[in-house]
Amino acid sequence: MVKSRIPAPRRPLLLGACALLGTSALLVACDAPGTPSAAGDAAHRSVPPSASTGTTGTADGTSSVAARPTPGEDRETGAAPGRTPAPPAPGGGTAPASPYASPSPSAPGSAAPSASPSASRPATTPARPSAPAPASHVLRHTASGGRTVALTFDDGPGPATGQVLDLLAQYGAKATFCEIGGNAQARPAAVRRIVAEGHRLCDHTVDHPQPMHTQPHERQVAEIADAGSMIEHAAGDGTPIAWWRAPGGDFTAENERIGADLGMKSLGWTVDPRDWSRPGVQAIVSNVQHDLRPGGVVLMHDGGGDRSQTVAALKQLLPWLVAQGYAFDFPQS
């Protein structure tokens, strides 16, 4: 036996040390014969950490392969016990506290911050702006009611305005033209013809700003007031302008009050075939026929681009309206 090789005076010390190391260590230290111990097997099986596989050693001597994070998983490591990571946003990463905040950029694979984004923001971060107060008196009905319809045309006058006027005259129809100030200034003859043939005028701002409600108060005042002056000057001083229409229908209590202070009411609509997007003649016709109800206000365009589809649709809509028993009217005023 190998025990005879160990001097007798050292045996108590060695046995005490082996007791501390455990049975497996004792057998190794004492050069016990036989196969390698379990601890030795584990030590031989452990694999050095690898950057390509993510393999790491564990506390008990066994090896483990760290799972690669997948999109949407939390990449944080070394978190304190009991900490709950922030929930991932759809598509990965931590969701920002509000749509107005952007997550802080970080290097790929870096740990997530220990605090939420809102906790690290300075106290001077502006609060989310509140929604503007909605307008409460937007007109969306004909003046007479009953089986009537109000046709309105936006963004002119333009190259198609004359064709629209010709068609309206053919069917004895009256309409309201919501004009851009600059266009009225550039085409005064078209504006005067509109008035001379018994149609009405509407203010559609100077530059068609969108969204209207985001403009400073002074800019909104100028857009409405200056357009009114330009349209009136083109038509002839003293020509009444009963309405104004916000670009995109972006009416708020603020700009509604501005229009009212200038003597104009806010004009909306009930039927929008989106002819400005040129969806096709038949789509324009079908949308009007499907959505129109007695007393409705139809929105179309005689300016702002190629309006050939609008003119072609109007050639079908005017006789259809007459056949359906509709009378042509102006909006409420």
C-alpha atoms as a printed R data frame, in Angstrom:
    type eleno elety resid chain resno       x      y       z
1   ATOM     1    CA   MET     A     1   0.000  0.000   0.000
2   ATOM     2    CA   VAL     A     2   1.085  3.584  -0.658
3   ATOM     3    CA   LYS     A     3   0.419  4.507   2.976
4   ATOM     4    CA   SER     A     4   3.854  3.086   3.919
5   ATOM     5    CA   ARG     A     5   5.462  5.915   1.963
6   ATOM     6    CA   ILE     A     6   4.070  8.588   4.305
7   ATOM     7    CA   PRO     A     7   6.074  9.115   7.505
8   ATOM     8    CA   ALA     A     8   4.059  8.416  10.627
9   ATOM     9    CA   PRO     A     9   4.458 11.905  12.216
10  ATOM    10    CA   ARG     A    10   2.852 13.620   9.152
11  ATOM    11    CA   ARG     A    11  -0.167 11.347   8.889
12  ATOM    12    CA   PRO     A    12  -2.396 13.211  11.428
13  ATOM    13    CA   LEU     A    13  -1.776 16.535   9.639
14  ATOM    14    CA   LEU     A    14  -2.418 15.070   6.219
15  ATOM    15    CA   LEU     A    15  -5.552 13.248   7.337
16  ATOM    16    CA   GLY     A    16  -6.926 16.452   8.834
17  ATOM    17    CA   ALA     A    17  -6.289 18.351   5.617
18  ATOM    18    CA   CYS     A    18  -7.907 15.619   3.569
19  ATOM    19    CA   ALA     A    19 -10.969 15.711   5.795
20  ATOM    20    CA   LEU     A    20 -11.346 19.390   4.993
21  ATOM    21    CA   LEU     A    21 -10.967 18.830   1.258
22  ATOM    22    CA   GLY     A    22 -13.529 16.034   1.159
23  ATOM    23    CA   THR     A    23 -13.474 12.404   0.300
24  ATOM    24    CA   SER     A    24 -12.742 12.881  -3.398
25  ATOM    25    CA   ALA     A    25  -9.830 15.213  -2.727
26  ATOM    26    CA   LEU     A    26  -8.503 12.812  -0.070
27  ATOM    27    CA   LEU     A    27  -8.341  9.972  -2.555
28  ATOM    28    CA   VAL     A    28  -6.481 12.118  -5.070
29  ATOM    29    CA   ALA     A    29  -4.060 13.536  -2.463
30  ATOM    30    CA   CYS     A    30  -3.416 10.109  -1.111
31  ATOM    31    CA   ASP     A    31  -2.786  8.791  -4.633
32  ATOM    32    CA   ALA     A    32  -5.562  6.231  -4.306
33  ATOM    33    CA   PRO     A    33  -5.556  3.649  -7.069
34  ATOM    34    CA   GLY     A    34  -8.494  3.194  -9.498
35  ATOM    35    CA   THR     A    35 -10.394  5.346 -12.006
36  ATOM    36    CA   PRO     A    36 -10.556  9.199 -11.803
37  ATOM    37    CA   SER     A    37 -13.027 10.576  -9.271
38  ATOM    38    CA   ALA     A    38 -16.276 12.342 -10.140
39  ATOM    39    CA   ALA     A    39 -14.719 15.698  -9.338
40  ATOM    40    CA   GLY     A    40 -11.875 14.940 -11.660
41  ATOM    41    CA   ASP     A    41 -14.305 14.038 -14.455
42  ATOM    42    CA   ALA     A    42 -16.102 17.334 -14.015
43  ATOM    43    CA   ALA     A    43 -12.849 19.231 -14.103
44  ATOM    44    CA   HIS     A    44 -11.816 17.542 -17.333
45  ATOM    45    CA   ARG     A    45 -15.260 18.152 -18.920
46  ATOM    46    CA   SER     A    46 -15.320 21.878 -18.206
47  ATOM    47    CA   VAL     A    47 -14.728 23.945 -21.330
48  ATOM    48    CA   PRO     A    48 -12.971 27.314 -21.346
49  ATOM    49    CA   PRO     A    49 -15.261 30.293 -22.112
50  ATOM    50    CA   SER     A    50 -15.627 30.821 -25.854
51  ATOM    51    CA   ALA     A    51 -16.691 34.068 -27.513
52  ATOM    52    CA   SER     A    52 -18.163 32.168 -30.430
53  ATOM    53    CA   THR     A    53 -20.300 29.728 -28.452
54  ATOM    54    CA   GLY     A    54 -21.020 31.629 -25.274
55  ATOM    55    CA   THR     A    55 -19.818 28.698 -23.125
56  ATOM    56    CA   THR     A    56 -19.090 29.525 -19.478
57  ATOM    57    CA   GLY     A    57 -18.003 27.620 -16.402
58  ATOM    58    CA   THR     A    58 -20.379 27.187 -13.482
59  ATOM    59    CA   ALA     A    59 -19.785 27.278  -9.759
60  ATOM    60    CA   ASP     A    60 -20.037 23.459  -9.355
61  ATOM    61    CA   GLY     A    61 -17.346 22.814 -11.923
62  ATOM    62    CA   THR     A    62 -19.727 21.782 -14.745
63  ATOM    63    CA   SER     A    63 -19.975 23.630 -18.036
64  ATOM    64    CA   SER     A    64 -22.956 25.485 -19.432
65  ATOM    65    CA   VAL     A    65 -23.711 27.191 -22.728
66  ATOM    66    CA   ALA     A    66 -25.223 30.644 -22.383
67  ATOM    67    CA   ALA     A    67 -28.278 31.029 -24.601
68  ATOM    68    CA   ARG     A    68 -27.949 33.677 -27.286
69  ATOM    69    CA   PRO     A    69 -30.493 36.484 -26.884
70  ATOM    70    CA   THR     A    70 -33.191 36.541 -29.496
71  ATOM    71    CA   PRO     A    71 -35.047 39.650 -30.705
72  ATOM    72    CA   GLY     A    72 -37.278 40.860 -27.927
73  ATOM    73    CA   GLU     A    73 -35.354 39.133 -25.129
74  ATOM    74    CA   ASP     A    74 -33.695 41.091 -22.334
75  ATOM    75    CA   ARG     A    75 -29.927 41.250 -22.859
76  ATOM    76    CA   GLU     A    76 -29.130 42.392 -19.354
77  ATOM    77    CA   THR     A    77 -26.623 40.322 -17.329
78  ATOM    78    CA   GLY     A    78 -25.417 40.582 -13.790
79  ATOM    79    CA   ALA     A    79 -28.670 42.003 -12.486
80  ATOM    80    CA   ALA     A    80 -29.095 42.248  -8.757
81  ATOM    81    CA   PRO     A    81 -31.218 39.470  -7.179
82  ATOM    82    CA   GLY     A    82 -34.914 40.213  -7.296
83  ATOM    83    CA   ARG     A    83 -34.656 42.895  -9.960
84  ATOM    84    CA   THR     A    84 -37.371 42.783 -12.621
85  ATOM    85    CA   PRO     A    85 -36.139 43.942 -16.036
86  ATOM    86    CA   ALA     A    86 -38.245 46.467 -17.945
87  ATOM    87    CA   PRO     A    87 -40.711 44.769 -20.321
88  ATOM    88    CA   PRO     A    88 -39.484 44.580 -23.909
89  ATOM    89    CA   ALA     A    89 -41.235 46.607 -26.582
90  ATOM    90    CA   PRO     A    90 -42.578 44.820 -29.657
91  ATOM    91    CA   GLY     A    91 -39.594 44.248 -31.904
92  ATOM    92    CA   GLY     A    92 -37.023 44.343 -29.101
93  ATOM    93    CA   GLY     A    93 -35.569 46.841 -26.636
94  ATOM    94    CA   THR     A    94 -37.228 48.709 -23.818
95  ATOM    95    CA   ALA     A    95 -40.310 50.720 -24.683
96  ATOM    96    CA   PRO     A    96 -39.971 54.484 -24.252
97  ATOM    97    CA   ALA     A    97 -42.049 56.090 -21.557
98  ATOM    98    CA   SER     A    98 -44.110 58.067 -24.070
99  ATOM    99    CA   PRO     A    99 -44.406 58.521 -27.829
100 ATOM   100    CA   TYR     A   100 -42.530 61.803 -27.408
101 ATOM   101    CA   ALA     A   101 -39.457 60.186 -25.883
102 ATOM   102    CA   SER     A   102 -36.761 58.248 -27.715
103 ATOM   103    CA   PRO     A   103 -34.821 55.416 -26.059
104 ATOM   104    CA   SER     A   104 -31.187 56.237 -25.363
105 ATOM   105    CA   PRO     A   105 -28.814 54.725 -27.936
106 ATOM   106    CA   SER     A   106 -26.541 51.959 -26.676
107 ATOM   107    CA   ALA     A   107 -23.849 49.755 -28.131
108 ATOM   108    CA   PRO     A   108 -25.011 46.377 -29.470
109 ATOM   109    CA   GLY     A   109 -25.036 43.770 -26.705
110 ATOM   110    CA   SER     A   110 -24.521 46.279 -23.888
111 ATOM   111    CA   ALA     A   111 -26.427 45.900 -20.655
112 ATOM   112    CA   ALA     A   112 -29.704 47.713 -20.224
113 ATOM   113    CA   PRO     A   113 -29.635 50.768 -17.916
114 ATOM   114    CA   SER     A   114 -30.399 50.059 -14.293
115 ATOM   115    CA   ALA     A   115 -33.148 52.654 -14.162
116 ATOM   116    CA   SER     A   116 -36.071 53.368 -16.447
117 ATOM   117    CA   PRO     A   117 -35.571 56.089 -19.088
118 ATOM   118    CA   SER     A   118 -37.960 58.423 -17.294
119 ATOM   119    CA   ALA     A   119 -35.951 58.198 -14.061
120 ATOM   120    CA   SER     A   120 -32.812 59.523 -15.736
121 ATOM   121    CA   ARG     A   121 -34.456 62.430 -17.539
122 ATOM   122    CA   PRO     A   122 -33.735 65.919 -16.234
123 ATOM   123    CA   ALA     A   123 -36.521 67.630 -14.369
124 ATOM   124    CA   THR     A   124 -36.758 70.225 -17.140
125 ATOM   125    CA   THR     A   125 -38.046 67.730 -19.754
126 ATOM   126    CA   PRO     A   126 -41.183 69.353 -21.244
127 ATOM   127    CA   ALA     A   127 -44.462 67.627 -20.553
128 ATOM   128    CA   ARG     A   128 -46.393 66.036 -23.370
129 ATOM   129    CA   PRO     A   129 -48.485 68.736 -25.047
130 ATOM   130    CA   SER     A   130 -52.178 68.494 -24.473
131 ATOM   131    CA   ALA     A   131 -54.541 68.037 -27.400
132 ATOM   132    CA   PRO     A   132 -56.084 71.262 -28.699
133 ATOM   133    CA   ALA     A   133 -59.669 71.935 -27.733
134 ATOM   134    CA   PRO     A   134 -61.959 70.828 -30.567
135 ATOM   135    CA   ALA     A   135 -64.132 73.270 -32.472
136 ATOM   136    CA   SER     A   136 -67.774 73.125 -31.464
137 ATOM   137    CA   HIS     A   137 -69.589 74.887 -34.314
138 ATOM   138    CA   VAL     A   138 -68.346 73.414 -37.585
139 ATOM   139    CA   LEU     A   139 -71.145 73.539 -40.174
140 ATOM   140    CA   ARG     A   140 -71.890 70.310 -42.017
141 ATOM   141    CA   HIS     A   141 -75.369 70.807 -43.432
142 ATOM   142    CA   THR     A   142 -77.154 72.674 -46.181
143 ATOM   143    CA   ALA     A   143 -78.967 75.900 -45.440
144 ATOM   144    CA   SER     A   144 -82.398 74.630 -46.516
145 ATOM   145    CA   GLY     A   145 -82.251 71.008 -45.395
146 ATOM   146    CA   GLY     A   146 -84.521 68.407 -46.957
147 ATOM   147    CA   ARG     A   147 -83.396 66.703 -50.135
148 ATOM   148    CA   THR     A   148 -80.651 69.190 -50.913
149 ATOM   149    CA   VAL     A   149 -76.910 68.966 -51.423
150 ATOM   150    CA   ALA     A   150 -74.114 71.533 -51.096
151 ATOM   151    CA   LEU     A   151 -71.227 71.023 -53.527
152 ATOM   152    CA   THR     A   152 -67.942 72.549 -52.375
153 ATOM   153    CA   PHE     A   153 -64.618 72.784 -54.220
154 ATOM   154    CA   ASP     A   154 -61.260 73.339 -52.510
155 ATOM   155    CA   ASP     A   155 -57.754 74.583 -53.386
156 ATOM   156    CA   GLY     A   156 -58.631 76.664 -56.445
157 ATOM   157    CA   PRO     A   157 -59.016 78.508 -58.510
158 ATOM   158    CA   GLY     A   158 -56.969 76.348 -60.849
159 ATOM   159    CA   PRO     A   159 -56.835 75.220 -64.457
160 ATOM   160    CA   ALA     A   160 -59.912 73.009 -63.946
161 ATOM   161    CA   THR     A   161 -62.111 75.717 -62.420
162 ATOM   162    CA   GLY     A   162 -63.512 76.821 -65.775
163 ATOM   163    CA   GLN     A   163 -64.540 73.250 -66.653
164 ATOM   164    CA   VAL     A   164 -66.241 72.847 -63.277
165 ATOM   165    CA   LEU     A   165 -68.133 76.100 -63.803
166 ATOM   166    CA   ASP     A   166 -69.245 74.989 -67.267
167 ATOM   167    CA   LEU     A   167 -70.695 71.763 -65.892
168 ATOM   168    CA   LEU     A   168 -72.440 73.498 -62.997
169 ATOM   169    CA   ALA     A   169 -74.040 75.955 -65.429
170 ATOM   170    CA   GLN     A   170 -75.239 73.081 -67.630
171 ATOM   171    CA   TYR     A   171 -77.246 71.608 -64.727
172 ATOM   172    CA   GLY     A   172 -78.230 74.829 -63.009
173 ATOM   173    CA   ALA     A   173 -76.186 73.834 -59.964
174 ATOM   174    CA   LYS     A   174 -74.733 76.240 -57.435
175 ATOM   175    CA   ALA     A   175 -71.575 75.545 -55.448
176 ATOM   176    CA   THR     A   176 -69.194 77.025 -52.898
177 ATOM   177    CA   PHE     A   177 -65.519 77.529 -53.771
178 ATOM   178    CA   CYS     A   178 -63.036 77.411 -50.880
179 ATOM   179    CA   GLU     A   179 -60.048 79.211 -52.322
180 ATOM   180    CA   ILE     A   180 -56.355 79.496 -51.558
181 ATOM   181    CA   GLY     A   181 -55.394 83.157 -51.203
182 ATOM   182    CA   GLY     A   182 -52.438 82.982 -53.575
183 ATOM   183    CA   ASN     A   183 -54.473 81.173 -56.237
184 ATOM   184    CA   ALA     A   184 -57.236 83.751 -56.057
185 ATOM   185    CA   GLN     A   185 -54.654 86.488 -56.420
186 ATOM   186    CA   ALA     A   186 -53.131 84.738 -59.460
187 ATOM   187    CA   ARG     A   187 -56.504 84.047 -61.175
188 ATOM   188    CA   PRO     A   188 -58.809 86.980 -60.421
189 ATOM   189    CA   ALA     A   189 -60.857 86.421 -63.602
190 ATOM   190    CA   ALA     A   190 -61.848 82.952 -62.399
191 ATOM   191    CA   VAL     A   191 -62.838 84.356 -59.004
192 ATOM   192    CA   ARG     A   192 -64.991 87.054 -60.620
193 ATOM   193    CA   ARG     A   193 -66.689 84.468 -62.829
194 ATOM   194    CA   ILE     A   194 -67.530 82.342 -59.790
195 ATOM   195    CA   VAL     A   195 -69.282 85.282 -58.189
196 ATOM   196    CA   ALA     A   196 -70.942 86.461 -61.399
197 ATOM   197    CA   GLU     A   197 -72.539 83.044 -61.969
198 ATOM   198    CA   GLY     A   198 -74.123 82.995 -58.533
199 ATOM   199    CA   HIS     A   199 -71.718 80.803 -56.610
200 ATOM   200    CA   ARG     A   200 -70.271 81.572 -53.184
201 ATOM   201    CA   LEU     A   201 -66.720 82.024 -51.879
202 ATOM   202    CA   CYS     A   202 -64.985 80.472 -48.903
203 ATOM   203    CA   ASP     A   203 -61.582 81.238 -47.327
204 ATOM   204    CA   HIS     A   204 -59.150 78.281 -47.418
205 ATOM   205    CA   THR     A   205 -56.061 80.093 -46.013
206 ATOM   206    CA   VAL     A   206 -53.065 81.580 -47.804
207 ATOM   207    CA   ASP     A   207 -50.657 78.617 -47.888
208 ATOM   208    CA   HIS     A   208 -52.735 75.594 -46.833
209 ATOM   209    CA   PRO     A   209 -50.560 74.819 -43.729
210 ATOM   210    CA   GLN     A   210 -50.919 71.353 -42.240
211 ATOM   211    CA   PRO     A   211 -51.525 70.586 -39.507
212 ATOM   212    CA   MET     A   212 -53.147 73.929 -38.907
213 ATOM   213    CA   HIS     A   213 -53.367 73.627 -35.129
214 ATOM   214    CA   THR     A   214 -49.581 73.364 -34.725
215 ATOM   215    CA   GLN     A   215 -49.018 76.830 -36.174
216 ATOM   216    CA   PRO     A   216 -48.464 79.746 -33.752
217 ATOM   217    CA   HIS     A   217 -51.570 81.779 -33.039
218 ATOM   218    CA   GLU     A   218 -50.297 84.761 -35.021
219 ATOM   219    CA   ARG     A   219 -49.609 82.567 -38.045
220 ATOM   220    CA   GLN     A   220 -53.117 81.113 -37.929
221 ATOM   221    CA   VAL     A   221 -54.589 84.602 -37.772
222 ATOM   222    CA   ALA     A   222 -52.511 85.709 -40.760
223 ATOM   223    CA   GLU     A   223 -53.369 82.602 -42.790
224 ATOM   224    CA   ILE     A   224 -57.103 83.190 -42.428
225 ATOM   225    CA   ALA     A   225 -57.205 87.004 -42.465
226 ATOM   226    CA   ASP     A   226 -54.772 87.517 -45.344
227 ATOM   227    CA   ALA     A   227 -56.480 84.897 -47.502
228 ATOM   228    CA   GLY     A   228 -59.815 86.598 -46.930
229 ATOM   229    CA   SER     A   229 -58.367 89.920 -48.073
230 ATOM   230    CA   MET     A   230 -56.772 88.381 -51.163
231 ATOM   231    CA   ILE     A   231 -59.956 86.544 -52.195
232 ATOM   232    CA   GLU     A   232 -62.123 89.605 -51.638
233 ATOM   233    CA   HIS     A   233 -59.759 91.821 -53.609
234 ATOM   234    CA   ALA     A   234 -59.753 89.352 -56.532
235 ATOM   235    CA   ALA     A   235 -63.561 89.089 -56.531
236 ATOM   236    CA   GLY     A   236 -64.199 92.791 -55.972
237 ATOM   237    CA   ASP     A   237 -64.139 94.752 -52.770
238 ATOM   238    CA   GLY     A   238 -67.192 94.134 -50.646
239 ATOM   239    CA   THR     A   239 -67.767 90.589 -51.905
240 ATOM   240    CA   PRO     A   240 -69.025 88.557 -48.928
241 ATOM   241    CA   ILE     A   241 -67.049 85.557 -47.700
242 ATOM   242    CA   ALA     A   242 -69.297 83.712 -45.277
243 ATOM   243    CA   TRP     A   243 -67.103 80.717 -44.430
244 ATOM   244    CA   TRP     A   244 -63.566 79.530 -43.934
245 ATOM   245    CA   ARG     A   245 -62.325 75.934 -44.127
246 ATOM   246    CA   ALA     A   246 -59.279 74.623 -42.278
247 ATOM   247    CA   PRO     A   247 -56.765 72.667 -44.388
248 ATOM   248    CA   GLY     A   248 -57.457 68.984 -43.870
249 ATOM   249    CA   GLY     A   249 -60.468 69.873 -41.718
250 ATOM   250    CA   ASP     A   250 -58.110 70.661 -38.814
251 ATOM   251    CA   PHE     A   251 -60.586 72.791 -36.864
252 ATOM   252    CA   THR     A   252 -59.915 73.696 -33.244
253 ATOM   253    CA   ALA     A   253 -61.596 76.010 -30.774
254 ATOM   254    CA   GLU     A   254 -58.701 78.414 -31.344
255 ATOM   255    CA   ASN     A   255 -58.919 78.748 -35.114
256 ATOM   256    CA   GLU     A   256 -62.708 78.566 -35.028
257 ATOM   257    CA   ARG     A   257 -62.619 81.691 -32.850
258 ATOM   258    CA   ILE     A   258 -60.185 83.383 -35.226
259 ATOM   259    CA   GLY     A   259 -62.539 82.784 -38.145
260 ATOM   260    CA   ALA     A   260 -65.532 84.002 -36.142
261 ATOM   261    CA   ASP     A   261 -63.699 87.186 -35.169
262 ATOM   262    CA   LEU     A   262 -63.147 87.794 -38.893
263 ATOM   263    CA   GLY     A   263 -66.852 87.298 -39.617
264 ATOM   264    CA   MET     A   264 -66.622 83.750 -41.027
265 ATOM   265    CA   LYS     A   265 -68.068 80.441 -39.885
266 ATOM   266    CA   SER     A   266 -66.214 77.131 -39.993
267 ATOM   267    CA   LEU     A   267 -67.281 74.956 -42.916
268 ATOM   268    CA   GLY     A   268 -66.841 71.194 -42.779
269 ATOM   269    CA   TRP     A   269 -68.278 68.410 -44.937
270 ATOM   270    CA   THR     A   270 -70.072 65.082 -44.744
271 ATOM   271    CA   VAL     A   271 -68.884 63.410 -47.961
272 ATOM   272    CA   ASP     A   272 -65.201 63.151 -48.938
273 ATOM   273    CA   PRO     A   273 -64.481 61.016 -52.033
274 ATOM   274    CA   ARG     A   274 -60.773 61.893 -51.731
275 ATOM   275    CA   ASP     A   275 -60.688 63.059 -55.322
276 ATOM   276    CA   TRP     A   276 -57.446 64.932 -54.598
277 ATOM   277    CA   SER     A   277 -55.665 61.553 -54.439
278 ATOM   278    CA   ARG     A   278 -56.934 60.619 -57.924
279 ATOM   279    CA   PRO     A   279 -58.368 57.225 -56.920
280 ATOM   280    CA   GLY     A   280 -60.131 56.813 -60.282
281 ATOM   281    CA   VAL     A   281 -63.258 58.386 -61.714
282 ATOM   282    CA   GLN     A   282 -65.530 55.511 -60.740
283 ATOM   283    CA   ALA     A   283 -64.213 55.488 -57.164
284 ATOM   284    CA   ILE     A   284 -65.063 59.185 -56.794
285 ATOM   285    CA   VAL     A   285 -68.555 58.666 -58.204
286 ATOM   286    CA   SER     A   286 -69.255 55.574 -56.100
287 ATOM   287    CA   ASN     A   287 -68.101 57.193 -52.860
288 ATOM   288    CA   VAL     A   288 -70.369 60.199 -53.331
289 ATOM   289    CA   GLN     A   289 -73.354 58.078 -54.288
290 ATOM   290    CA   HIS     A   290 -72.836 55.754 -51.324
291 ATOM   291    CA   ASP     A   291 -72.154 58.362 -48.625
292 ATOM   292    CA   LEU     A   292 -74.479 61.226 -49.545
293 ATOM   293    CA   ARG     A   293 -77.542 61.850 -47.406
294 ATOM   294    CA   PRO     A   294 -80.112 64.644 -47.812
295 ATOM   295    CA   GLY     A   295 -78.687 67.928 -46.541
296 ATOM   296    CA   GLY     A   296 -75.111 66.733 -47.008
297 ATOM   297    CA   VAL     A   297 -72.010 68.747 -47.933
298 ATOM   298    CA   VAL     A   298 -69.749 67.196 -50.584
299 ATOM   299    CA   LEU     A   299 -66.022 67.986 -50.669
300 ATOM   300    CA   MET     A   300 -64.198 68.000 -54.018
301 ATOM   301    CA   HIS     A   301 -61.313 69.975 -55.533
302 ATOM   302    CA   ASP     A   302 -60.908 72.318 -58.495
303 ATOM   303    CA   GLY     A   303 -57.260 73.169 -57.732
304 ATOM   304    CA   GLY     A   304 -54.101 71.783 -56.190
305 ATOM   305    CA   GLY     A   305 -53.063 69.495 -59.041
306 ATOM   306    CA   ASP     A   306 -54.475 67.409 -61.871
307 ATOM   307    CA   ARG     A   307 -58.252 67.535 -61.435
308 ATOM   308    CA   SER     A   308 -59.224 65.705 -64.622
309 ATOM   309    CA   GLN     A   309 -60.716 62.831 -62.607
310 ATOM   310    CA   THR     A   310 -62.832 65.264 -60.597
311 ATOM   311    CA   VAL     A   311 -64.196 66.861 -63.768
312 ATOM   312    CA   ALA     A   312 -64.972 63.451 -65.287
313 ATOM   313    CA   ALA     A   313 -66.692 62.330 -62.067
314 ATOM   314    CA   LEU     A   314 -68.726 65.530 -61.931
315 ATOM   315    CA   LYS     A   315 -70.061 64.777 -65.420
316 ATOM   316    CA   GLN     A   316 -71.648 61.644 -63.970
317 ATOM   317    CA   LEU     A   317 -72.611 62.978 -60.545
318 ATOM   318    CA   LEU     A   318 -74.561 66.052 -61.656
319 ATOM   319    CA   PRO     A   319 -77.141 64.161 -63.755
320 ATOM   320    CA   TRP     A   320 -77.355 61.471 -61.061
321 ATOM   321    CA   LEU     A   321 -78.114 64.077 -58.392
322 ATOM   322    CA   VAL     A   322 -80.830 65.591 -60.554
323 ATOM   323    CA   ALA     A   323 -82.316 62.134 -61.217
324 ATOM   324    CA   GLN     A   324 -82.312 61.422 -57.467
325 ATOM   325    CA   GLY     A   325 -84.356 64.550 -56.839
326 ATOM   326    CA   TYR     A   326 -81.629 66.608 -55.150
327 ATOM   327    CA   ALA     A   327 -81.737 70.382 -55.252
328 ATOM   328    CA   PHE     A   328 -78.474 72.329 -55.121
329 ATOM   329    CA   ASP     A   329 -78.011 74.522 -52.085
330 ATOM   330    CA   PHE     A   330 -75.366 76.436 -50.155
331 ATOM   331    CA   PRO     A   331 -74.088 75.448 -46.695
332 ATOM   332    CA   GLN     A   332 -75.526 76.891 -43.514
333 ATOM   333    CA   SER     A   333 -74.351 80.392 -42.784
